[in-house]
Amino acid sequence: MRYFLSHVLMAFGYPGLLVTALALFARFAPCDFSGCGPYLLVLFLVMLPMVIVMIFYRTHLMLCIYCSLGILVYSLNLVVDIQMMNHKNQYSEEDYLMASLSIYNEVVHLFLYILTLIGLLDD
């Protein structure tokens, strides 16, 4: 799949807005999402068979659903990680490297899923 410059620029902007909104939500939300780890695991396990099926039978709709589910999963994972820096189930001071790499990984995945979705919706 080839991407136009406008797609890449939009894909840079959308995750920036999404990460900012999710960080504000995670910081000021009255509920604690740090216990959502098992639910995120289930969502990851739902995505795994989709990838295996898409190896053999790839459709436009299935790829759109996969990218949307990926955006949802990594957004929730980002909220969990941001809350783990601030709440009771938090990272210790020695875990700052793991926390920053985890957040970086989620932001990069959000960018890639959003870029793929923008490219698919333009076709």
Secondary structure, 3 states (H helix, E strand, C coil): CCCCHHHHHHHHHHHHHHHHHHHHHHHHCCCCCCCCHHHHHHHHHHHHHHHHHHHHCCCHHHHHHHHHHHHHHHHHHHHHHHHHCCCCCCCCHHHHHHHHHHHHHHHHHHHHHHHHHHHHHHC
